[in-house]
Amino acid sequence: MHPFPYLLPRERRWGRPAILVFLAFLLTLLTVHPSYAALGWVGNMWPGGGSFNTINAGDPFNVYVQVWKGGVTDLPGQGANITCTLHWGEVAAWGDTWTNVTDTPMTYNTDVGNNDEYVGTIAPGAGMYEYTANCTDTTDGQTTWQQDGNGHLTVTGGGGGGHDCSVQWDAVLHDSFNADYRSTVGPTTPNDIITLRLRVAQDDITGARVRAWDDRLNVETYYDMAWDGPFDTDPDTYDWWVTDVPVGGSPTIVYYFFEINDDGDGGCSPADQDFYVDDNPKFYGGGYGAMSDAYDDGRSYQITVYDPGFSVPAWMQQAVVYQIFPDRFRDGLPANNNGIGEFSYNSPTGTIYRSTLNPDTPWNTAVCDPRQLGTDCTAKYGDNFYGGDLQGILDKINEGYFDNLGVTVLYLNPIFEAPSNHKYDTANYLSIDDNFGDLATFQALASAAEAHGIHLILDGVFNHTSADSTYFDLYSRYDVNGNLTSPGGPGINDGSGACESVNSPFRPWFYFPDIGNPGTDNGVPVLCDGGLSYEAWFGYFSLPKLQANSADVRDLIWANGLNSVGPFWTSEGAAGWRFDVGNEIDPGLTNDPNNDYWEGFRAAVRDSGVTGRDDTLMLGELWEDASPLLLGNEWDSVMNYRFRSAMLSWLFTGCAGNGCNSDANGQYFSDNDSNAGSASGEIRYISPSQFNARLLSIWEDYPPMAWKAMMNLDGSHDTNRMRFLLKKVNNDNDSAALQRMKEWWLFAFTYAGAPTIYYGDEVGLSHDGVWDGLRWEDDPYNRAPYPWSDTPGDYVADTSLMAFVQNLAAIRNANPVLQDGDVQHGLVIDDANKLYGFGRTNGSDTALIALNRDGVVHDATFSGLNGAPYNLADGTELVDALNGGVYVVVGGEVTVPVNPTWGAILLADKTTPNSNIHLFSLATDGSVGGIAYNSSDIVRYNRGTNVWSMYFDGSDVGVTVNLDAFAYAGSSAILMSFAEPTSLPGIGAVDDSDIVRFTPTTLGDNTAGTFQLYFDGSDVGLSTDDEDVNAVMPLAQGRFMLSTSGPFSLNNGALTGTASDLLLFLPTQLGANTAGNWWFAFDGSDVGLDGAGENVEGVTFFGGQLHLTTDGDFAAGNSSGDASDIFRCQPAGFGQNTNCAFTPGLYWDGSVRGLAGRVVDGFAILSGANATPELWAGPQPISNALGR
């Protein structure tokens, strides 16, 4: 009998090996469950949440779920007082509202460890269904739902439909991501003719049309479809219908859906007319669609048609972006800080300082809550100043903070004169706010940024100004020349400002009266001269809206050369602009073809004759689909809140407390930005297949050059902090949030678009949002002061996060394929194991990235790698840049184990002469590049990718002592010698004067192979403690060179030398009875190696030169260094008259490669497509080489 018979049904059902299930069972037994009064846990639903399943109508479908209750399900057999229910319903599209909702009782099936497993069986008719499960403790009536999301079930009708006046919905399919259904997937250019196909049940319909809408021309066109006989590869089950849709001759957006008819060959009254539409354009636009009874142009598929001349700045595609809220980043010049009680929109108490009324309050003080009544902070949002400034940013540039972090772009929130701390209420566009600095400070900052290879993006708030500005002058504080004449409060009306007089030259710049959003103060409209209200952004009286089509406004912003805001600041060093609520100024080409605001701005700031730049970035703020503004002559990119929304759901594991709710689709979290009514939507679990669909939806909408330049933000000044949100959507667990932050960056730094860090996120800076009784609010808690090491206080920096960001940025910046390479989506999609993988390719390089959202290790297998676009030949080694380890392509596949809630970054080696593979054995245990090693190991460094990994793990094959010398002899052999006598598997005792040969079967973190004795030193005279092998280098014809650990005497005393010399051995026999002849090859003293610390530790031949390391500090020719460095010389003579011309400088500087203070015992340099050593013929035996 099988020892665990209750496991066998599970093995058959799930197709998992019994031993794995047994191990899972043991893990369950060892798990300590918390004590609960009622049910402790319901989960392990199978097929799981996020899975997609298909059966034929009439077939049964089984769903399993497990439940645990302490002291009840632990016992053999069915636990008492527990019932479980399969909850399911029909949907028109995945994620839609359920209909025909049914609860099917489940029955006890078996014990699985401490859990009881229940099974429910259903057999629904043709259609689409979602399901989940719950269990109820009948002792208290408490119901607990499983939390892994809904499963999906498609029930097909089987066979054809017939012209029966009813379209068979379950058979209809269109997939815009698949070229079989749409000949051009993704965006296209004008004059393309796209072939669209629709799959239907065999002989089911009598006609179909495509309804297309040109969004620029506002023209509707219908295209009749016809049966596509040549494409119909399954004539017994499906028909294919086809038509061609021309996209037109100009940039636009074409929307389409399908009208499907079955009139029963004229016999129906009425005929059945249905529609196939996009299932969820907001989040899952593109891909599969859904059937609908109703005409629904709001759920159309999208074809983006962009200008073929569209180009974006390459520097943005390759960027790592860092966003700074200047008032909270760094106080570099306290003398320019705001005071307490300064004028602020006529507030009775004015400004506060660092959340207090104390001028001595330290920088690192927690942000106060302006929503709390009855405090000094009440209602203090924009008038709470901390003192951050441009000097503080400049100092950090010069200190190398951003260089060390890997940042290449700084995006600054507004820096122009404004009353508030956030500066989104501009008072003077052509002046730096005096609390931030002045023009000279900005010029110094721009120069320093350029010197450090950093591009600056400025924030342009051109939709509105401040009411307290030189233009509007609500409080009469400015004179006719724009000078502030009444700093302490309201002044005397001089008629110069738009609000002061109907005759003001600024009056036409604004909307008088309002056009639907009057500026109000405590609900009362604010009136200006003439008794008129004015249009204000969202009704905030402090933000009067500009008339963007006014010629004078355009002159101010961009149309008047260096007298305009955009060109002037671009000429002063701005490399790009971010446009606040920019779609409210000009909504884009298809929404308002006659509005040329952004076309004009683009031309003005890219006029190199005026600004000095022709690659100025145009970056918009738009939370939803920004396609209308990305068609080629307006914006280049947007803040990618769609990316952020997908990432938050991808990293959702569960929710508890305020903001958490449940529906038929499972749990979800909401705050003021992510909710059912927002562009971002609620945050809820999505499976790998759903994650892939959301990524493809963005990819399909945006032109490729813009998509690669997206600002992929983790948060901003407008959202709750990344750490807080990830805590909330991981069951309020802050430790889990820190892990999720790393997972976020792991994806963002390897995916297309610019990974963007909101200041402080790299050290875990966070301040919880505040629950206002209805929802979580983000402002101003997301704007905490950065916790610098010299500013201790309420916020604490987590430097481990910073180290992780630095590592990922270094990997990205060293590998162009990770910067602007193409993305191959969905190479691994495993919903059951929560595993996702994608690729990056650029024609000459490949990267493969695997992400594991599960709590256990899973293998990720990438297939099809021999062909385009990867072109990885079998035998190609891929390095895991994140974790170490080398993986080899075999049969066009590579498999990498991925740790729980972690990932892997596989990079193809770049083995060109200028980017080689280096192997090192090191004298002491340690770590480098995130890789821990022992002195018995060999570590590997890829100079092309800047990645360290484990190459030979000595502990895996029984090596327990220091590996003192090694030589790489190709993939079939590594020669090794050890610092002390040892014992090795397959050989036994090995002396430190011997050399062994290791033949690997695998290398890396799971090293395996066999040892053979290669050279017995005692057989040929190496007999003293000073004659241990210190370095070895194979040569052609089976010969090799070596150095010894001290003075040597061979050939009966005729051949002597020191540890700075090299010997040449010509074997006549190798192995247990080694024999051969010694020759003197290299006299270290002839080339300056004759001092303490100048003993040869390692030697190899590469690029026509000898490469050497020593056991300490050395000085040879024009080269000097220490035991972590490699130097080189060009050999010209050997023996007693050694001549080797040293190349100035170092070949390898260990101090800049992570080896500072280490001793390199041995090394090898590999090159070429097969990563092989360069085998040197070596010196020929000569008469003067017998002794010295």
Secondary structure, DSSP 4 states (H G I P E B T S, - for coil): --SSGGGHHHHHHHT--HHHHHHHHHHHHH--PPP-SS--EEEEEESPTT-EEEEETT--EEEEEEEE-TTTTTSSSPPTTEEEEEEEEE-SSTTSPPEEEEEEEEEEEEEETTEEEEEEEE---SEEEEEEEEEEETTTTEEEE--S--EEEEEE--S---SSS---GGG-B-BTTSTTTBSS-S-B-TT-EEEEEEEEETT--SEEEEEEEETTTTEEEEEE-EE-GGG-S-TTTEEEEEEEEE--SSSEEEEEEEEEEE-GGGT-SSPEEEEEEES-HHHH-SSBEEEESS--GGG-EEEEE--TT----HHHHT--EEEE-GGGT--S-GGG---SS--STT-SS--EETTBS-TT--SS-PPP-TTSTTSTTTT-STTEE----HHHHHHHHHTTHHHHHT--EEEEPP-EE-SSSS--S-SEEEEE-TTT--HHHHHHHHHHHHHTT-EEEEEE--SB--SSSTTT-TT--B-TTS-B--TTS-----S-STTT-TT-TTGGGB-SS-SS-B-EETTEE--BTTTB--BBGGGBTT-BBB-TT-HHHHIIIIISGGGSHHHHHHHTT--EEEETTGGGT---TTT-TT--HHHHHHHHHT-HHHHS-S--EEEE--SS--GGG-SSSS-SEEB-HHHHHHHHHHT--B--STTEEEETTEEEE--SSSSTTSSS--B----HHHHHHHHHHHHHHS-HHHHTT-EEES--TTS--HHHHHHHTBTT-HHHHHHHHHHHHHHHTTSSSEEEEETTGGGT-----EE-SSSEE-TTTT-PPP--TTS-SS----HHHHHHHHHHHHHHHH-HHHHH-EEEEEEEEETTTTEEEEEEE-SS-EEEEEEE-SSS-EEEEE--TTSTTT---TT-EEEETTT--EEE-BTTBEEEEE-TTEEEEEEE---BTTB-EEEEEESS-EEETTEEE-TT-EEEEETTTTEEEEEE-GGGGT--S-EEEEEE--TT-EEEEESS-EEETTTEEE-TT-EEEEEEEE-BTT-EEEEEEEE-GGGGT--SGGGSEEEEEEBGGG-EEEEESS-EEETTTTEEE-TTSEEEEEEEE-BTT-EEEEEEEE-GGGGT--STT--EEEEEEETTEEEEEESS-EEETTEEE-TT-BEEEEEEE-BTT-EEEEPSS-SB-GGGTT-TT--EEEEEEEETTTTEE--B--PPP-GGGS--
